[in-house]
């Protein structure tokens, strides 16, 4: 069962202005881990998932999912940022030229809850391994049609084939609008009592309710 662990990989954005630009708008959770006389050079840490003997950047397809995970770790100091703002150079160097990403989409239902015992949310997703070599400004990764089809299948499994259009709207939410959406989703999550185990759960921001897949999902799917 693929439940990412809260590991962290250090990224230094001070000398490499090229962010992790891909064909998907992805979000990550970062926190400050050091200090610098130059504000732009402040070292940060990005939330990762365990992947074999290494680590994978936790990349959230949904800005709301990322905010909910941050909400589940209130004392951790993590905040949500677009991954396009962060350079993966340090991560790639630490992993001998490999960029490993855990593309996250939704959460897994437990019996009677959507939360793990320690309060974290059991995120679902797929590991993608890519040997990129040195990262340079202007680099762009296209994940390909397979990833797009897998995500569409995930949306369809919960009865929301147009979910991507709602994600695009969430991308443009103001801070206040997003905070309101997170609060509604969080309170609904706390009140949710799923009857089935290991089903994908996605929040419908239009109906303000959680939707579940009709059948259990495969928790581990490397691409």
Beta strands, then each sheet from edge to edge (+ up, - down):
strand 1: 7-11
strand 2: 27-32
strand 3: 44-51
strand 4: 54-60
strand 5: 79-82
strand 6: 98-108
strand 7: 123-131
strand 8: 200-204
strand 9: 209-212
sheet 1: 1+ 3- 2+ 5-
sheet 2: 1+ 3- 4+ 6+ 7-
sheet 3: 1+ 3- 4+ 6+ 8- 9+
end
